[in-house]
Amino acid sequence: MLVRRAKKKNPDSFVVVTGCLAQDRPEETAALPGVDLVVGNTEKSQLLRKIFQSYPDGQGLSGRPPSPTAFPLSPWIGGISRFDGHQRATLKVQEGCNFGCSFCLIPRVRGEMVSRPVPEIVEEAKRLARNGVRELVLAGIQLSSYGRDWGLKAGEPRLAPVVEKLLGLSGIQRVRLSSYAVADFEDALLPLWKSKSGLCAHLHLPLQSGDEGVLRAMRRPYSLDHYRATVEKVRESAPEVGITSDLIAGFPGETAEAFGNTLERIREFGFVDFHPFPYSDRPGTPGEKMPPKVPPAVIRERMNRLLDLKGECLARSAQRALGKEYSVVVERNEKSLQAGLSEEGLRMVFPEREGWLGREARVKVTGIRRGAAWAQWV
């Protein structure tokens, strides 16, 4: 759809498709009407080189053949320097995954887990800070395993020293972790949350299912006891840390009892918020061949129950936040409203103010609306 839209808007455009679809199904992607070039994830570091080489007449956009040394060969492609209009930027520190979950294509399309060198991370963070970024979100597919490919053990400090270096940079006020796994959990992060050093007290810890049998079928690298122990460890060290999660409804073989177990675990773990997803087969994954399939109507019904429970979680979180003030980076929301994420992971909505998008603002939670926290400007 996006390819057709690009060509319709500009018939002379040179359309390149890259990413996971391009890596997994290059021939199918190349056959889409309007696609001029397909570049998989493994070649993304040479994206500009390939565009120049593939442009009509092979002369490149500048009218000259590309120089063999004109573009970086690092898988990190040098990173970015600006996140215009925003004081919060995403900084990628890790790529690939070794977990091999039965529902997931990532190991096939993104390769094995690899950690980004610390000097490269710090250099990109410095550039972002010079251009107005105040909060960094450290991103990675298998973020909890950062440094393991260098031979570091799970119990050793790996990501924590990186966070400390970033918080020591001029201009950087906060660092937030993106999705983080129970497997390879790094205990060295706990003192940073406890000391309120600037590491946001928010941990997004995907659960996917609250049933032990379904977790085994998913080939998740943890048990419920492991997950529970991690949550308890975090809350014992830093009770203010808000935990959010991901859940999948309708994985093959998920019975009504198994789904009920998931609902119970959501209540037990007291998530600030969670993101529910309906299961769908990914071609070539083990899950595609797993019986029995859950009927689509049942998946929809379970999704509705998860969404209802999500609303309850948000309402409880908003109730606890009533009367409190928070510093948030202003984001888009529905018409006439803007939103922001607290350090603890609570999303709050407030009236729109022109010119504030991407800037840090101070808001106060004053109520609950549609199951979410409603705030006013301070």
Buried (B, 14 or more C-beta within 10 A) or exposed (E): EEBEEBBEEEEEEEBBBBBBBBBBBBEEBEEBEBBBBBBBBEBBBBBBBBBBBBBEEEEBEEEEEBEEEEBEEEBBBEBBBEBEEBBBBBBBBBBBBBBBBBBBBBBBBBBEBBBBEBEBBBBBBBBBBEBBBBBBBBBBBBBBBBBBBEEBEBEBBBBBEBBBBBBEBEBBBBBBBBBBBBBBBBBBBBBBBBEEBBBBBBBBBBBBBBBEBBBEBBBBBBEBEBBBBBBEEBBEBBEEBBBBBBBBBBBBBBEEEBBEBBBEBBEEBEBBBBBBBBBEEBEEBBBBEBEEBBEEEBBEBBBEBBEEBBBEBBBBBBEBBEEEEBBBBBBEBEEEEBBBBBBBBBBBBBEBEEEBBBBBBEBBBBEBBEBBBBBEEE
